Amino acid sequence: MDQGFFLLFATVSVITAVMVVLAPNPVHSALALMACFLQISAIFVLLEAPLLAVIQIFVYVGAIMVLFLFVIMMIDVREAVLQRFLPGRNLPALVLLVLLGVEMLVLVRWSDRFSVMEAAATPTGGDVRLLSITLFAHYLLPFEAASVILLAALVGAIVLARKEPG
């Protein structure tokens, strides 16, 4: 039964994540992102991590989504919808995206961090020190990848909010 709920929450999470990218209206995209965050919180509950579920709801659904909605409301959405992205202008960004993707795949392929680890290798317990050792020793690459993704989102929000000169 837990596997069924996990598959349900994971499927809805992936669908709402795709809706974030494909939604033509930025407000609908933000609401789909909020639904995705709620599904991830439900997955945390299934994993018996209620603290992470509550933090997911408070921090992401509560604080960050309110910030996103304020930014969307501050940007002139009508003007942003009228602007079209030209394929020629985005070619350097696409090349950089492909290069970074290939680099990430090569690093993951050659890294021994993503090999199957034994259950005894990870420390257990509720101690914060053990959690920090696990996070920064065994899962440093995913932690840093998440920080780079958040930095890219911040830079993207700044670029979207910036007024064009003239």
C-alpha positions, 0 to 999 in steps of 0.5 A: 500500500505504501508503494502505491501511495509513493507511485501516486505521489511521485507521478503527480509530482512529475506531472506538476513539475512538467506543468511548471515548465509548460504552463503558458501563464506564470501564475499557473506555473507557480501554482503547479510548483506549489502542488509539486512541493506538496507532493514531495512533502507527502513523499517525505511523510511516507518515508517517515520523515515528518520533520522534513515534510513540515519544513518542506511545507513551511519553507517552500510552499509557505515562504518561497512560493509567496516570494515567487508570486510577489515577483510574478505580480511585480513583473509586467506579465503582459509585456513578458508574454509578448516577448518571444524567445528567438532560437538564435539568441538562445543558442549559446545558452543551449550549448552551455546547457548541453556541456554542463549536462555532459560534464555532470554525466561524466562526473557521476559516471566516474564518481564512486559516490553514487555506487551502491553503499552498504547500509552499515556505511551510513551512520544511523541515529538522530544526532545532528552531527551524524546527519551533517557527516552523512550530508557533507561526506556521503552526499556532498555532490547532490547537496552542491548540485541543489545549491547550484540549481537554487543559484541559477533560479535566483539569477533567472529571477533577477534577469526576469525582474530587471527592466530593459534600458531605454 
